[in-house]
Amino acid sequence: MRIRHFASISLMALALAGCNDALESTTQIDLSKVKNKVEEPLPSRILSEMAAKNMDRNSPIMIRIFKEEGALEIWKAKTDNRFDKIADYKICAWSGRLGPKVKQGDRQAPEGFYNLSRANLNPNSKYYLAINTGFPNRYDAVNGRTGTDLMIHGACSSSGCYSMTDEQVLQIYAFARDAFKGGQTSVQLQAFPFRMTAENMVKHRLNQNIEFWNMLKVGYDNFEVTKRPPDVNVCEKKYVFNQQTADGGGFNPAGKCPAMSTPPALTAALASYGKTYDLAYSKALKEFDGMAWYDPSEAERKAVVAKQRKGHDLAYAPTGTSLEAGRMVKVAELEDMMANKTATTLAANAAPASTPAASAAVAATATDVALVNPATVPVPTPNPLAPQSQLATAFAPVEQPESIEVASKKPFWKFWSKD
């Protein structure tokens, strides 16, 4: 559900705010009147929407994040055990650029599938309220990725986190709190670089992270088909989704994947969904022939917001979205742009930074991404919607028990099938 603003807020104010659709819902909450932020109930309008969607107040939730458009969504289980979106928010600030977090200090926000327990909630955060993302998970750890204390929190200030306004995080925290009170033991957080449509996959096909994103897309599509958080595991240092093992054995993040298979009904559903995707991919490939997306740096996103905010004293300092600051360019132009940035970064790193601000600027510039050589990119890319048995080599699995617990004991694939 898109949380609406008071009608008195002008469209100009919405555009200038640049954060959270004019700070969605923040104009409707007076934090000075919140007596207990940890137990603050969700607004009555959200509770009414839950009832209209056949959702119990304490039913399980799932969180989805899309960096490029700066969106955080709350999905909630209905009485039929399928999930539906109940709220979405514009992320106020996130650092770095598109791509996963790799090491401590790279200013990147995590991408992947994370498992949140009640212990991940931090009611005493100095950023109003916070939810630890669970980074590094088992996939991150087995691939040598490092970083700590990466949160979804308030204060609209970020260095590797997903920062919201205080008003927003008050609601997000309440969604998680109520779900845990209802018996959910594990909330799945899905963090993506962008919505993994065929068009977006074509636009970003030359990004150095495309192989990683193709792997994430398998989980993305499993959710799109089932509307249930996928069962996530890791083996051979890669994610694997909704897999049954032949002998009921477990998954070892660094070890060989066990014999496994996709439930037949799910395989059929993914194959049908994949036909539509393949057609859309081919169409987008023709539309964007010779073109690719320029992913803006954090500094470029901030510059767009600064221009919007000029002359206005706004309460928050959002970092802006990649959609606002990025653009489609010719592949040759993109290669030149990235070459120039690489040269600038090398020069900046060679010279000593005289101030903390200069050091921060060097760090932000150093996160610029490289391009994939077009000659090495298969066209079209392998269809990530194909049955998992066909993806054993391209997208081998990786382990982490990150599925959502629900009251029923049925296998996960039974929740969405008709039988």
C-alpha positions in Angstrom: 0.0 0.0 0.0 1.3 3.4 -0.9 1.0 5.5 2.3 -0.6 8.8 1.4 0.2 12.3 2.5 -2.1 15.1 3.6 -3.7 16.8 0.7 -2.3 20.1 1.9 1.3 19.1 0.8 2.0 20.6 -2.5 3.5 18.7 -5.5 6.5 21.1 -5.4 7.2 20.1 -1.8 7.0 16.4 -2.8 9.6 16.9 -5.5 12.0 18.9 -3.4 11.8 16.5 -0.5 13.3 13.9 -2.7 13.1 11.4 0.1 10.4 8.9 0.6 7.7 10.4 -1.7 7.9 13.6 0.3 8.7 11.7 3.4 5.7 9.4 3.2 3.6 9.3 6.3 6.1 11.5 8.2 3.7 14.5 8.0 1.1 12.4 9.8 3.2 11.5 12.8 4.2 13.8 15.6 7.2 12.1 17.1 7.0 14.3 20.2 3.7 12.6 21.1 5.1 9.1 20.8 5.4 7.9 24.4 6.9 4.5 23.7 8.5 4.1 20.3 9.2 0.4 20.7 5.5 -0.3 21.2 3.9 2.4 19.1 1.0 0.8 17.2 0.7 1.0 13.4 -1.6 3.7 12.2 -5.3 2.8 12.0 -5.3 3.3 8.2 -2.7 0.5 7.8 -4.6 -1.8 10.1 -7.7 -1.1 8.0 -5.8 -2.0 4.8 -4.7 -5.2 6.4 -8.2 -6.2 7.2 -9.3 -5.4 3.6 -6.5 -7.6 2.3 -7.3 -10.5 4.6 -4.2 -10.1 6.7 -4.0 -10.8 10.4 -2.3 -8.1 12.4 0.4 -10.4 13.6 0.9 -12.5 10.4 4.4 -13.0 8.9 6.1 -10.2 6.9 8.9 -9.9 4.4 11.0 -6.9 3.5 12.1 -6.0 -0.1 14.6 -3.3 -1.0 15.4 -1.9 -4.4 18.4 0.4 -4.5 18.1 2.0 -7.9 14.7 3.6 -7.1 15.4 3.8 -3.4 12.4 1.8 -2.3 11.7 -0.3 0.7 8.6 -2.5 0.7 6.8 -4.4 3.4 5.0 -7.6 2.3 2.6 -9.4 4.6 1.0 -12.9 4.6 -2.7 -13.1 3.9 -4.9 -15.8 5.2 -4.2 -17.9 2.1 -0.5 -17.8 3.0 0.4 -15.7 -0.1 2.1 -12.4 0.5 0.9 -9.0 -0.6 2.5 -5.6 -0.4 1.1 -3.6 2.5 3.4 -0.6 2.6 6.3 1.0 0.7 8.7 3.8 1.6 11.3 5.8 -0.2 14.7 5.2 1.3 16.0 8.4 2.6 19.8 7.7 2.4 22.0 4.9 1.2 25.7 5.1 0.4 27.9 3.7 -2.4 26.3 2.6 -5.7 24.6 -0.4 -7.2 26.4 -3.7 -6.3 26.9 -5.8 -3.2 28.9 -5.0 -0.1 32.3 -6.7 -0.4 34.5 -5.4 2.4 34.5 -3.3 5.5 34.7 0.4 4.6 33.6 0.2 1.0 30.5 2.2 1.8 28.3 -0.3 0.0 24.9 -1.4 1.3 24.2 -5.2 1.2 22.5 -7.0 -1.6 21.2 -10.5 -1.2 18.9 -12.6 1.0 19.0 -12.1 4.7 17.4 -13.7 7.7 16.2 -11.4 10.5 15.2 -12.7 14.0 13.8 -10.8 16.9 17.5 -10.3 18.1 18.1 -8.1 15.0 15.7 -5.4 16.4 17.6 -2.7 18.2 15.2 -0.5 20.3 18.1 1.5 21.7 19.7 2.7 18.5 21.3 6.1 18.4 19.5 6.4 15.0 16.1 6.3 16.7 15.3 2.6 15.9 17.2 0.0 13.9 17.0 -3.4 12.4 20.3 -5.2 11.7 20.3 -6.6 8.2 22.2 -9.7 9.2 25.2 -9.0 7.0 27.3 -11.0 6.6 25.1 -14.0 6.0 26.4 -17.4 5.1 26.8 -16.5 1.4 28.8 -13.4 2.3 30.9 -15.2 4.8 31.9 -18.1 2.6 32.8 -15.6 -0.2 35.1 -13.6 2.2 32.9 -10.5 2.4 33.3 -8.4 5.5 31.4 -5.7 7.3 29.5 -5.2 10.6 26.5 -3.3 12.0 24.8 -2.7 8.6 21.3 -1.6 9.5 17.9 -0.3 8.4 17.7 2.7 10.8 16.4 6.2 11.2 18.1 9.6 11.1 18.4 9.7 7.2 22.2 9.3 7.4 24.1 6.3 6.0 27.5 4.7 5.5 26.7 1.2 4.2 23.2 1.2 5.8 19.7 1.7 4.5 18.6 4.9 6.4 15.0 6.0 6.7 13.4 8.9 8.4 12.6 8.4 12.1 8.9 8.4 11.2 9.4 5.7 8.6 11.5 3.4 10.8 8.9 3.7 13.5 6.4 1.9 11.2 8.9 -0.6 9.8 10.0 -1.6 13.3 6.3 -2.0 14.3 5.7 -4.3 11.3 8.5 -6.6 12.4 7.6 -6.4 16.1 4.0 -7.4 15.5 5.1 -10.3 13.2 7.5 -11.6 15.8 4.7 -11.3 18.4 2.6 -13.4 16.2 5.1 -16.3 16.2 7.2 -15.6 13.2 10.8 -16.5 14.0 12.5 -15.4 10.8 11.8 -12.4 8.6 13.3 -12.6 5.1 15.0 -9.4 3.8 15.5 -9.3 0.1 17.9 -6.6 -1.1 18.2 -6.0 -4.8 20.0 -3.5 -7.0 16.8 -2.9 -9.0 13.6 -4.5 -10.0 14.7 -7.5 -12.0 12.6 -7.0 -15.0 13.8 -8.0 -18.5 14.3 -4.3 -19.4 16.4 -3.6 -16.3 18.5 -6.8 -16.8 19.3 -5.6 -20.4 20.1 -2.1 -19.2 22.6 -3.4 -16.7 23.9 -6.3 -18.7 27.4 -4.8 -18.9 27.8 -4.1 -15.2 30.6 -6.1 -13.6 28.0 -7.5 -11.1 25.8 -9.0 -13.7 26.7 -12.6 -12.8 25.9 -12.0 -9.1 22.6 -10.3 -10.1 21.6 -13.2 -12.4 22.0 -15.4 -9.4 19.8 -13.2 -7.2 17.2 -13.1 -10.0 16.5 -16.8 -9.5 15.2 -16.0 -6.0 13.5 -12.8 -7.2 11.5 -14.8 -9.8 10.7 -17.6 -7.4 8.9 -15.0 -5.2 7.3 -13.3 -8.2 5.7 -16.7 -9.2 4.8 -18.0 -5.7 4.3 -14.7 -3.8 6.0 -16.6 -0.9 9.5 -15.9 0.4 11.7 -18.6 -1.2 13.5 -21.1 0.9 17.2 -20.0 0.7 20.3 -22.1 1.1 23.9 -21.9 0.1 26.3 -24.4 -1.3 29.4 -24.3 -3.6 29.6 -20.6 -2.5 26.3 -19.7 -4.3 22.7 -19.2 -3.4 20.1 -21.9 -4.2 16.4 -21.4 -3.9 13.4 -23.7 -3.2 15.4 -27.0 -3.5 14.5 -30.4 -2.2 17.3 -32.8 -1.4 17.0 -36.4 -2.3 18.0 -37.8 1.1 16.9 -34.9 3.2 20.6 -33.8 3.7 21.8 -30.4 4.5 23.7 -27.7 2.6 27.3 -26.8 3.2 28.2 -23.2 2.1 31.6 -24.2 0.9 30.9 -27.8 0.0 29.5 -29.6 -2.9 25.7 -29.2 -3.4 23.7 -32.3 -2.5 21.5 -34.0 -5.0 18.5 -31.7 -5.3 15.5 -30.8 -7.4 12.8 -28.2 -7.9 9.2 -29.3 -7.0 7.5 -30.1 -10.3 4.6 -27.6 -9.9 7.1 -24.9 -9.2 9.2 -25.9 -12.2 6.2 -25.6 -14.4 5.2 -22.3 -13.0 8.7 -20.9 -13.5 8.9 -22.2 -17.1 5.6 -20.5 -18.0 6.8 -17.3 -16.3 10.1 -17.6 -18.1 8.5 -17.6 -21.6 7.1 -14.1 -20.9 10.4 -13.0 -19.6 12.4 -14.3 -22.6 10.1 -12.4 -25.0 10.5 -9.2 -23.0 14.3 -9.6 -22.8 14.5 -10.0 -26.6 12.4 -6.9 -27.1 14.5 -4.9 -24.7 17.7 -6.1 -26.2 16.6 -4.7 -29.6 15.4 -1.4 -28.0 18.6 -0.8 -26.2 21.0 -2.1 -28.8 24.4 -0.4 -28.4 23.2 1.3 -25.2 23.7 0.6 -21.5 22.9 2.2 -18.1 25.3 4.6 -16.5 25.1 3.9 -12.8 25.7 7.2 -11.0 28.1 7.6 -8.0 26.9 8.6 -4.6 28.3 12.0 -5.1 26.3 12.4 -8.3 23.1 11.3 -6.6 23.7 13.9 -3.8 24.3 16.6 -6.4 20.9 16.0 -7.9 19.3 16.3 -4.5 21.3 19.4 -3.6 20.0 21.1 -6.8 16.4 20.2 -5.9 16.9 21.5 -2.3 18.5 24.8 -3.3 16.9 27.6 -1.4 14.8 25.2 0.8 15.5 24.3 4.4 14.3 20.7 4.5 14.5 18.5 7.6 16.3 15.6 6.0 19.3 15.2 3.7 18.4 12.4 1.3 21.1 11.0 -1.1 18.7 10.7 -4.1 18.1 7.8 -6.4 20.1 6.2 -9.2 17.1 6.7 -11.5 17.3 10.5 -11.0 21.1 10.8 -11.5 21.7 7.9 -14.0 20.9 7.6 -17.7 21.2 5.4 -20.7 24.3 6.1 -22.8 26.1 4.6 -25.8 28.4 1.7 -24.8 31.4 3.5 -26.2 30.5 6.6 -24.2 30.1 4.5 -21.0 33.5 3.0 -21.5 35.1 6.4 -21.8 33.3 7.7 -18.8 34.4 4.8 -16.6 38.0 5.1 -18.0 38.1 8.7 -17.0 36.8 8.0 -13.5 39.3 5.2 -13.1 42.1 7.6 -13.9 40.7 10.2 -11.5 40.5 7.6 -8.8 44.1 6.5 -9.3 45.3 10.1 -9.2 43.3 10.8 -6.0 44.6 7.7 -4.3 48.2 8.6 -5.3 47.9 12.0 -3.6 47.7 12.2 0.2 44.3 13.5 1.4 44.8 16.6 3.5 41.4 16.6 5.2 38.9 14.0 6.5 36.5 15.4 3.8 39.0 14.7 1.1 39.6 11.2 2.4 35.8 10.6 2.3 35.7 11.9 -1.3 38.4 9.5 -2.4 36.6 6.6 -0.7 33.3 7.5 -2.5 35.0 7.8 -5.9 36.8 4.5 -5.4 33.5 2.7 -5.5 33.1 3.3 -9.2 32.2 0.2 -11.1 34.0 -1.5 -14.0 32.3 -2.6 -17.2 32.0 -6.1 -18.4 33.6 -6.7 -21.8 30.7 -6.9 -24.2 32.4 -9.7 -26.0 32.1 -11.9 -22.9 28.4 -11.2 -22.3 26.2 -13.9 -23.8 23.3 -12.4 -25.7 20.7 -13.1 -24.6 21.8 -13.9 -21.1 21.0 -17.4 -19.7 17.4 -17.4 -18.6 17.4 -17.3 -14.8 13.9 -18.6 -14.8 14.8 -22.0 -16.2 14.4 -25.0 -13.8 17.1 -25.1 -11.2 18.4 -28.4 -12.6 19.4 -26.4 -15.7 21.2 -23.8 -13.6 23.4 -26.1 -11.6 26.5 -24.8 -13.2 25.7 -21.2 -13.9 24.0 -20.5 -10.6 25.2 -23.2 -8.2 23.7 -23.0 -4.6 24.9 -21.7 -1.3 23.6 -22.3 2.2 21.7 -20.3 4.8 18.4 -21.3 6.4 16.6 -18.1 5.6 13.0 -19.2 5.1 10.1 -17.7 7.0 8.4 -19.8 9.7 4.6 -20.1 9.6 2.1 -22.0 11.6 1.5 -24.7 9.0 3.8 -27.7 8.7 3.3 -28.1 4.9 6.4 -28.0 2.7 7.0 -24.5 1.4 5.9 -25.2 -2.1 2.5 -26.4 -0.9 1.5 -23.0 0.3 1.0 -21.6 -3.1 0.0 -24.7 -5.1 -3.7 -25.6 -5.6 -3.3 -29.2 -4.3 
